[in-house]
Amino acid sequence: MISVTPARATDLASAAAILAEAFAQDPVMAAVVPGTRRRHERLTDLFHGLLASGPYATGTVDLARDADGTILGVAAWEGPHAERGALARQASELPRFARALGWLGMPRALSLLSRLARHRPRAPHWYLAEIGVSAAARGRGVGGALLSAQLDTLDTTRQSAYLESSTPDNRRLYRRLGFEELSPIEGVPGARPVAMLRLPAAR
């Protein structure tokens, strides 16, 4: 049995570790955090900082758990007005970002993330910043349960959802859930993510 509940602050470190595992081979994340040295630790620091300064503060970090409470997957959504106060929140996470990226790597990462952000719709929307499932739980419907939990709420409240998808397999899943491809995002070394938007489903 899989349950989906919002994370607490004390869950963020565990959620970040799940995302680090899930994104270990992701082509976009390889451009943000290149190399192999201490990669899992660096990705965990990066995701912890991103979760704390974005989705946890402005939207929701949903956790999928099994019957004994083990975290199986994470879906992190930024709310429609996440840009308000973003710089101050990100500044508070600078130590984690520095450990993940190095001071010299931060300008490169910011440039890549800004390139992604330029494709986001101007109209208010919820942004799926990250979603990942632990290796041991893949194939059990965890990702679908995480997505459905928030998408059902967005359908009820008549709100749109947006994401970037970095692989064809992921895009097939998102299309089944009602997302439509908008455009490829150029300029990300080693990757060609695609912007996708989902309007609320008719009730």
C-alpha positions in Angstrom: 0.0 0.0 0.0 1.3 3.5 -1.0 0.3 6.6 0.9 1.1 10.2 -0.3 1.5 12.9 2.3 3.3 16.3 2.5 6.9 16.3 3.8 7.9 17.9 7.1 11.1 19.9 7.4 12.8 16.9 9.1 12.0 14.8 6.0 13.9 17.0 3.5 17.3 15.3 3.9 15.8 11.9 3.2 13.8 13.3 0.3 16.9 14.9 -1.2 18.8 11.6 -1.0 16.0 9.8 -2.9 16.1 12.5 -5.6 19.9 12.2 -5.7 19.6 8.5 -6.4 16.8 9.0 -9.0 18.7 11.7 -10.9 22.1 10.1 -10.9 22.0 9.4 -14.6 19.7 12.3 -15.7 21.3 14.2 -18.6 20.2 17.7 -17.4 21.5 17.1 -13.9 24.8 15.9 -15.4 25.1 19.3 -17.0 24.4 21.0 -13.6 26.6 18.8 -11.5 29.2 17.3 -13.8 31.8 14.7 -12.8 31.7 11.7 -10.6 33.6 12.7 -7.4 31.3 12.6 -4.4 28.4 12.8 -6.8 25.7 11.3 -4.6 26.6 13.6 -1.7 26.8 16.7 -4.0 23.4 15.9 -5.6 21.9 15.4 -2.1 23.1 18.8 -1.0 21.8 20.4 -4.2 18.4 18.8 -3.9 18.2 19.6 -0.2 18.9 23.3 -1.0 16.4 23.3 -3.9 13.6 21.7 -1.9 14.0 24.0 1.1 14.3 27.2 -0.9 11.6 26.4 -3.5 8.9 23.7 -3.2 8.8 23.3 0.5 8.6 27.0 1.1 6.1 27.9 -1.7 4.2 24.8 -2.7 4.4 21.1 -1.6 6.9 18.3 -1.3 4.9 15.1 -1.5 6.3 11.9 -0.2 5.1 8.4 -1.1 5.6 5.9 1.7 5.0 2.2 2.1 3.1 0.6 5.0 6.1 0.8 7.4 6.7 4.5 6.6 9.7 4.1 4.3 10.0 6.9 1.8 9.7 5.4 -1.8 9.5 8.6 -3.8 9.3 12.4 -3.9 7.4 14.9 -5.9 8.3 18.6 -5.4 6.0 21.3 -6.7 6.6 25.0 -6.6 3.5 27.1 -6.1 2.2 29.7 -8.6 4.0 32.6 -6.9 7.3 31.0 -6.1 9.4 33.8 -7.5 8.4 36.1 -4.7 11.2 36.1 -2.2 13.2 33.5 -4.1 16.5 35.2 -3.9 16.4 35.5 -0.1 15.4 31.9 0.2 18.2 30.7 -2.1 20.7 32.9 -0.3 19.9 31.1 2.9 20.8 27.8 1.2 24.2 29.0 -0.2 26.3 26.7 2.0 24.5 23.6 0.5 24.7 25.0 -3.0 28.4 25.7 -2.6 29.1 22.1 -1.4 27.2 20.7 -4.3 28.5 22.9 -7.1 31.6 24.6 -5.8 31.9 28.4 -5.9 33.2 28.2 -9.5 30.4 25.9 -10.6 27.5 28.1 -9.3 27.5 30.5 -12.2 27.3 27.6 -14.7 24.4 26.0 -12.8 22.6 29.3 -12.5 22.9 29.9 -16.2 21.5 26.5 -17.0 18.6 26.9 -14.6 17.9 30.3 -16.0 17.7 28.9 -19.4 15.1 26.4 -18.3 13.1 29.0 -16.4 12.8 31.2 -19.5 10.5 28.6 -21.0 8.0 28.6 -18.2 4.5 30.0 -19.0 3.8 33.5 -17.9 0.3 32.6 -16.6 0.2 31.3 -13.0 0.9 27.6 -12.8 2.3 24.9 -10.5 5.8 23.7 -11.5 6.9 20.2 -11.0 10.5 20.9 -10.0 11.5 17.4 -9.2 10.1 13.9 -9.1 12.0 10.7 -8.3 11.5 7.2 -7.0 14.0 5.0 -5.2 15.6 2.2 -7.2 14.0 -0.4 -5.0 10.5 1.0 -5.5 10.5 1.4 -9.3 7.8 -0.3 -11.2 5.3 -0.2 -8.3 3.3 2.8 -9.5 5.0 5.2 -7.1 5.5 7.9 -9.6 2.0 7.7 -10.8 0.6 7.9 -7.3 2.7 11.0 -6.6 1.6 12.7 -9.7 -2.0 11.9 -9.4 -2.2 13.2 -5.8 -1.3 16.8 -6.9 -2.9 16.7 -10.4 -6.3 15.7 -8.9 -6.0 18.7 -6.6 -5.1 21.0 -9.6 -8.1 19.7 -11.6 -10.4 20.5 -8.7 -9.0 24.0 -8.2 -8.7 24.6 -12.0 -5.0 25.2 -12.1 -2.3 24.3 -14.7 0.9 22.3 -14.2 4.2 22.7 -16.0 7.4 20.6 -16.1 10.5 19.9 -18.1 11.1 16.4 -19.3 14.6 15.2 -20.1 13.9 11.7 -21.5 11.4 10.2 -24.1 10.3 7.6 -21.5 9.3 10.3 -19.1 7.5 12.2 -21.7 5.3 9.2 -22.6 4.2 9.0 -18.9 3.5 12.7 -18.8 1.5 12.6 -22.0 -0.7 9.9 -20.5 -1.4 12.2 -17.6 -2.5 15.0 -19.9 0.7 17.0 -20.4 1.3 18.4 -23.9 4.7 19.2 -25.3 5.4 22.9 -25.9 8.9 23.1 -27.3 12.4 21.6 -26.9 14.8 23.6 -24.7 18.1 24.2 -26.5 21.5 25.0 -25.0 21.7 22.4 -22.2 25.0 20.5 -22.8 24.3 16.8 -23.4 20.6 17.0 -23.1 17.5 18.3 -24.9 14.7 18.7 -22.4 11.2 19.4 -23.5 8.8 21.9 -21.9 5.4 20.4 -21.1 2.1 22.0 -19.9 -1.0 20.4 -18.5 -4.3 22.3 -18.4 -6.8 21.2 -15.8 -8.9 18.3 -16.9 -12.5 18.7 -17.6 -14.8 17.7 -14.8 
